[in-house]
Amino acid sequence: MAGELPALRATEVSKDYGDRPALHPVSLVIGEHERVVLIGHNGSGKTTLLRISAGLLDASSGTVEIFGRPAGSQPARRQLAYLGDTPTFYEDLSVLEHLQYVAGLHGVEQWEPRGRELLERLGIAHRADDLPTRFSRGMRQKTAIALGLIRPFSLLIVDEPFVGLDEPGREALVGLMDDAHRAGATVIVATHEMSYAAGAPRVIALREGSVAYDGAPGDTDLHALVG
């Protein structure tokens, strides 16, 4: 699906909420097939940058491109799967019906085998016919993960994926993200989990809306960056 262009290119992208800057002009490039972890304390700009990249939020200035296409455009959206930290669901659709709906939006016809595999790996296969709006936070998070991964993508963006997940759920998610990366996808994960960040090839730290570090995790004190 992608070419030789970087998976994500941010050029002097910023976001202001009135007189409060949430993201100062940030420029960075994430190449195709990279696995990157984004860290920073609450309010550092991680979610703002990721939501702009996913086309869910407009930048105040600057640009973000996804494989050379403007963030939020239809070509960019087709390449990108976004797993946010606050999933929402339709009130009257079961887990399986959600999977069918999302798969249909993205032209996935033989969705059910993959959907049931995802639910099995995430430990919620026994709730496939239930309404996710009635689930606990952890169960909703697992359902959202399955919905994000049922569709094709070349770039996977995951924002705070471990919040609310039990240990089996965390292990399943890490395995699924690793599978996506091995299959050729670029994977960007924003997290407070320093143990996960320490295993990534590249870590980008944001502090007060600016890039404070960009490099290998072993070359710096990750805890100091988010302190």
Contacts in CASP RR format, 6 or more apart in sequence:
PFRMAT RR
TARGET T0000
AUTHOR 0000-0000-0000
METHOD contacts of the structure
MODEL  1
MAGELPALRATEVSKDYGDRPALHPVSLVIGEHERVVLIGHNGSGKTTLL
RISAGLLDASSGTVEIFGRPAGSQPARRQLAYLGDTPTFYEDLSVLEHLQ
YVAGLHGVEQWEPRGRELLERLGIAHRADDLPTRFSRGMRQKTAIALGLI
RPFSLLIVDEPFVGLDEPGREALVGLMDDAHRAGATVIVATHEMSYAAGA
PRVIALREGSVAYDGAPGDTDLHALVG
1 67 0 8 1.000
1 78 0 8 1.000
1 79 0 8 1.000
1 152 0 8 1.000
1 154 0 8 1.000
2 32 0 8 1.000
2 67 0 8 1.000
2 79 0 8 1.000
2 154 0 8 1.000
2 155 0 8 1.000
3 32 0 8 1.000
3 67 0 8 1.000
4 32 0 8 1.000
5 32 0 8 1.000
5 65 0 8 1.000
5 67 0 8 1.000
5 68 0 8 1.000
6 29 0 8 1.000
6 30 0 8 1.000
6 31 0 8 1.000
6 32 0 8 1.000
6 65 0 8 1.000
6 67 0 8 1.000
6 68 0 8 1.000
7 30 0 8 1.000
7 31 0 8 1.000
7 32 0 8 1.000
7 33 0 8 1.000
7 34 0 8 1.000
7 66 0 8 1.000
7 67 0 8 1.000
7 154 0 8 1.000
7 155 0 8 1.000
7 186 0 8 1.000
8 28 0 8 1.000
8 29 0 8 1.000
8 30 0 8 1.000
8 31 0 8 1.000
8 53 0 8 1.000
8 64 0 8 1.000
8 65 0 8 1.000
8 66 0 8 1.000
8 155 0 8 1.000
8 186 0 8 1.000
8 188 0 8 1.000
9 28 0 8 1.000
9 29 0 8 1.000
9 30 0 8 1.000
9 64 0 8 1.000
9 65 0 8 1.000
9 68 0 8 1.000
10 26 0 8 1.000
10 27 0 8 1.000
10 28 0 8 1.000
10 29 0 8 1.000
10 49 0 8 1.000
10 53 0 8 1.000
10 63 0 8 1.000
10 64 0 8 1.000
11 27 0 8 1.000
11 62 0 8 1.000
11 63 0 8 1.000
11 64 0 8 1.000
11 65 0 8 1.000
12 25 0 8 1.000
12 26 0 8 1.000
12 27 0 8 1.000
12 61 0 8 1.000
12 62 0 8 1.000
12 63 0 8 1.000
13 23 0 8 1.000
13 25 0 8 1.000
13 26 0 8 1.000
13 27 0 8 1.000
13 49 0 8 1.000
13 52 0 8 1.000
13 59 0 8 1.000
13 61 0 8 1.000
13 62 0 8 1.000
13 63 0 8 1.000
13 64 0 8 1.000
14 21 0 8 1.000
14 23 0 8 1.000
14 24 0 8 1.000
14 25 0 8 1.000
14 26 0 8 1.000
14 59 0 8 1.000
14 60 0 8 1.000
14 61 0 8 1.000
14 62 0 8 1.000
15 21 0 8 1.000
15 22 0 8 1.000
15 23 0 8 1.000
15 48 0 8 1.000
15 52 0 8 1.000
15 57 0 8 1.000
15 59 0 8 1.000
15 60 0 8 1.000
16 22 0 8 1.000
16 60 0 8 1.000
21 209 0 8 1.000
22 43 0 8 1.000
22 45 0 8 1.000
22 48 0 8 1.000
22 209 0 8 1.000
23 45 0 8 1.000
23 48 0 8 1.000
23 49 0 8 1.000
23 52 0 8 1.000
23 59 0 8 1.000
23 209 0 8 1.000
24 208 0 8 1.000
24 209 0 8 1.000
24 210 0 8 1.000
25 61 0 8 1.000
25 62 0 8 1.000
26 49 0 8 1.000
26 206 0 8 1.000
26 209 0 8 1.000
26 210 0 8 1.000
26 211 0 8 1.000
28 204 0 8 1.000
28 211 0 8 1.000
28 214 0 8 1.000
30 36 0 8 1.000
30 186 0 8 1.000
30 188 0 8 1.000
31 186 0 8 1.000
32 67 0 8 1.000
32 154 0 8 1.000
32 186 0 8 1.000
33 181 0 8 1.000
33 184 0 8 1.000
33 185 0 8 1.000
33 186 0 8 1.000
34 186 0 8 1.000
34 187 0 8 1.000
34 201 0 8 1.000
34 202 0 8 1.000
35 181 0 8 1.000
35 186 0 8 1.000
35 187 0 8 1.000
35 200 0 8 1.000
35 201 0 8 1.000
35 202 0 8 1.000
36 186 0 8 1.000
36 187 0 8 1.000
36 188 0 8 1.000
36 189 0 8 1.000
36 200 0 8 1.000
36 201 0 8 1.000
36 202 0 8 1.000
36 203 0 8 1.000
36 204 0 8 1.000
37 188 0 8 1.000
37 189 0 8 1.000
37 190 0 8 1.000
37 191 0 8 1.000
37 196 0 8 1.000
37 197 0 8 1.000
37 199 0 8 1.000
37 200 0 8 1.000
37 202 0 8 1.000
37 203 0 8 1.000
37 204 0 8 1.000
37 217 0 8 1.000
38 46 0 8 1.000
38 49 0 8 1.000
38 50 0 8 1.000
38 188 0 8 1.000
38 189 0 8 1.000
38 190 0 8 1.000
38 191 0 8 1.000
38 203 0 8 1.000
38 204 0 8 1.000
38 205 0 8 1.000
38 206 0 8 1.000
39 46 0 8 1.000
39 190 0 8 1.000
39 191 0 8 1.000
39 192 0 8 1.000
39 194 0 8 1.000
39 197 0 8 1.000
39 203 0 8 1.000
39 204 0 8 1.000
39 205 0 8 1.000
39 206 0 8 1.000
39 222 0 8 1.000
39 225 0 8 1.000
39 226 0 8 1.000
40 46 0 8 1.000
40 192 0 8 1.000
40 205 0 8 1.000
40 206 0 8 1.000
40 207 0 8 1.000
40 225 0 8 1.000
40 226 0 8 1.000
41 207 0 8 1.000
41 226 0 8 1.000
41 227 0 8 1.000
43 209 0 8 1.000
44 205 0 8 1.000
44 206 0 8 1.000
44 207 0 8 1.000
44 208 0 8 1.000
44 209 0 8 1.000
44 226 0 8 1.000
45 206 0 8 1.000
45 209 0 8 1.000
46 159 0 8 1.000
46 190 0 8 1.000
46 206 0 8 1.000
47 85 0 8 1.000
47 159 0 8 1.000
47 160 0 8 1.000
47 190 0 8 1.000
48 57 0 8 1.000
48 209 0 8 1.000
49 206 0 8 1.000
50 82 0 8 1.000
50 157 0 8 1.000
50 159 0 8 1.000
50 188 0 8 1.000
50 190 0 8 1.000
51 57 0 8 1.000
51 159 0 8 1.000
52 58 0 8 1.000
52 59 0 8 1.000
52 64 0 8 1.000
52 71 0 8 1.000
53 64 0 8 1.000
53 66 0 8 1.000
53 71 0 8 1.000
53 80 0 8 1.000
53 157 0 8 1.000
54 71 0 8 1.000
54 72 0 8 1.000
54 80 0 8 1.000
54 82 0 8 1.000
54 157 0 8 1.000
55 71 0 8 1.000
55 72 0 8 1.000
55 76 0 8 1.000
55 77 0 8 1.000
56 82 0 8 1.000
63 70 0 8 1.000
63 71 0 8 1.000
64 70 0 8 1.000
64 71 0 8 1.000
65 71 0 8 1.000
65 76 0 8 1.000
66 72 0 8 1.000
66 75 0 8 1.000
66 76 0 8 1.000
66 79 0 8 1.000
66 80 0 8 1.000
66 155 0 8 1.000
67 75 0 8 1.000
67 76 0 8 1.000
67 79 0 8 1.000
67 154 0 8 1.000
67 155 0 8 1.000
68 76 0 8 1.000
69 75 0 8 1.000
69 76 0 8 1.000
69 79 0 8 1.000
70 76 0 8 1.000
78 106 0 8 1.000
79 153 0 8 1.000
79 154 0 8 1.000
79 155 0 8 1.000
80 153 0 8 1.000
80 154 0 8 1.000
80 155 0 8 1.000
80 156 0 8 1.000
80 157 0 8 1.000
81 148 0 8 1.000
81 149 0 8 1.000
81 151 0 8 1.000
81 153 0 8 1.000
81 155 0 8 1.000
81 156 0 8 1.000
81 157 0 8 1.000
82 148 0 8 1.000
82 157 0 8 1.000
82 158 0 8 1.000
82 159 0 8 1.000
83 144 0 8 1.000
83 145 0 8 1.000
83 148 0 8 1.000
83 156 0 8 1.000
83 157 0 8 1.000
83 158 0 8 1.000
83 159 0 8 1.000
83 161 0 8 1.000
84 144 0 8 1.000
84 158 0 8 1.000
84 159 0 8 1.000
84 160 0 8 1.000
85 159 0 8 1.000
85 160 0 8 1.000
85 161 0 8 1.000
85 163 0 8 1.000
87 140 0 8 1.000
87 141 0 8 1.000
87 143 0 8 1.000
87 144 0 8 1.000
87 147 0 8 1.000
89 98 0 8 1.000
89 131 0 8 1.000
89 132 0 8 1.000
89 133 0 8 1.000
89 140 0 8 1.000
89 143 0 8 1.000
90 98 0 8 1.000
90 101 0 8 1.000
90 133 0 8 1.000
91 131 0 8 1.000
91 133 0 8 1.000
92 131 0 8 1.000
93 101 0 8 1.000
93 131 0 8 1.000
94 128 0 8 1.000
94 129 0 8 1.000
94 130 0 8 1.000
94 131 0 8 1.000
94 132 0 8 1.000
95 119 0 8 1.000
95 124 0 8 1.000
95 127 0 8 1.000
95 128 0 8 1.000
95 129 0 8 1.000
95 130 0 8 1.000
95 131 0 8 1.000
95 132 0 8 1.000
95 143 0 8 1.000
95 146 0 8 1.000
96 112 0 8 1.000
96 115 0 8 1.000
96 128 0 8 1.000
96 129 0 8 1.000
98 132 0 8 1.000
98 143 0 8 1.000
98 147 0 8 1.000
99 111 0 8 1.000
99 112 0 8 1.000
99 115 0 8 1.000
99 118 0 8 1.000
99 146 0 8 1.000
99 147 0 8 1.000
99 150 0 8 1.000
100 111 0 8 1.000
100 112 0 8 1.000
102 147 0 8 1.000
102 148 0 8 1.000
102 150 0 8 1.000
102 151 0 8 1.000
103 109 0 8 1.000
103 111 0 8 1.000
103 115 0 8 1.000
103 150 0 8 1.000
103 151 0 8 1.000
104 111 0 8 1.000
105 151 0 8 1.000
106 150 0 8 1.000
106 151 0 8 1.000
106 152 0 8 1.000
108 114 0 8 1.000
108 150 0 8 1.000
108 151 0 8 1.000
108 152 0 8 1.000
111 150 0 8 1.000
114 150 0 8 1.000
115 146 0 8 1.000
115 150 0 8 1.000
116 125 0 8 1.000
116 128 0 8 1.000
118 145 0 8 1.000
118 146 0 8 1.000
118 149 0 8 1.000
118 150 0 8 1.000
118 176 0 8 1.000
119 125 0 8 1.000
119 127 0 8 1.000
119 128 0 8 1.000
119 146 0 8 1.000
121 172 0 8 1.000
121 176 0 8 1.000
122 142 0 8 1.000
122 145 0 8 1.000
122 146 0 8 1.000
122 169 0 8 1.000
122 172 0 8 1.000
122 173 0 8 1.000
122 176 0 8 1.000
123 142 0 8 1.000
123 168 0 8 1.000
123 169 0 8 1.000
123 172 0 8 1.000
124 139 0 8 1.000
124 142 0 8 1.000
124 143 0 8 1.000
124 146 0 8 1.000
127 135 0 8 1.000
127 139 0 8 1.000
132 139 0 8 1.000
132 140 0 8 1.000
132 143 0 8 1.000
135 143 0 8 1.000
137 163 0 8 1.000
137 164 0 8 1.000
138 164 0 8 1.000
138 165 0 8 1.000
138 166 0 8 1.000
141 161 0 8 1.000
141 163 0 8 1.000
141 164 0 8 1.000
141 165 0 8 1.000
142 165 0 8 1.000
142 169 0 8 1.000
142 172 0 8 1.000
145 161 0 8 1.000
145 173 0 8 1.000
145 176 0 8 1.000
149 156 0 8 1.000
149 176 0 8 1.000
149 180 0 8 1.000
153 180 0 8 1.000
153 185 0 8 1.000
154 184 0 8 1.000
154 185 0 8 1.000
154 186 0 8 1.000
155 185 0 8 1.000
155 186 0 8 1.000
155 187 0 8 1.000
155 188 0 8 1.000
156 177 0 8 1.000
156 180 0 8 1.000
156 185 0 8 1.000
156 186 0 8 1.000
156 187 0 8 1.000
156 188 0 8 1.000
157 188 0 8 1.000
158 177 0 8 1.000
158 187 0 8 1.000
158 188 0 8 1.000
158 189 0 8 1.000
158 190 0 8 1.000
159 190 0 8 1.000
160 190 0 8 1.000
160 191 0 8 1.000
160 192 0 8 1.000
161 173 0 8 1.000
161 177 0 8 1.000
161 189 0 8 1.000
161 191 0 8 1.000
162 170 0 8 1.000
162 173 0 8 1.000
162 191 0 8 1.000
162 193 0 8 1.000
162 196 0 8 1.000
165 173 0 8 1.000
174 196 0 8 1.000
177 187 0 8 1.000
177 189 0 8 1.000
180 187 0 8 1.000
181 187 0 8 1.000
189 196 0 8 1.000
189 200 0 8 1.000
191 197 0 8 1.000
192 226 0 8 1.000
194 222 0 8 1.000
194 223 0 8 1.000
194 226 0 8 1.000
197 203 0 8 1.000
197 217 0 8 1.000
197 222 0 8 1.000
198 217 0 8 1.000
198 218 0 8 1.000
198 222 0 8 1.000
199 217 0 8 1.000
200 217 0 8 1.000
201 216 0 8 1.000
202 214 0 8 1.000
202 215 0 8 1.000
202 216 0 8 1.000
203 213 0 8 1.000
203 214 0 8 1.000
203 215 0 8 1.000
203 216 0 8 1.000
203 217 0 8 1.000
203 220 0 8 1.000
203 222 0 8 1.000
204 211 0 8 1.000
204 213 0 8 1.000
204 214 0 8 1.000
204 215 0 8 1.000
205 211 0 8 1.000
205 212 0 8 1.000
205 213 0 8 1.000
205 214 0 8 1.000
205 222 0 8 1.000
205 225 0 8 1.000
205 226 0 8 1.000
206 212 0 8 1.000
207 225 0 8 1.000
212 225 0 8 1.000
213 220 0 8 1.000
213 225 0 8 1.000
END
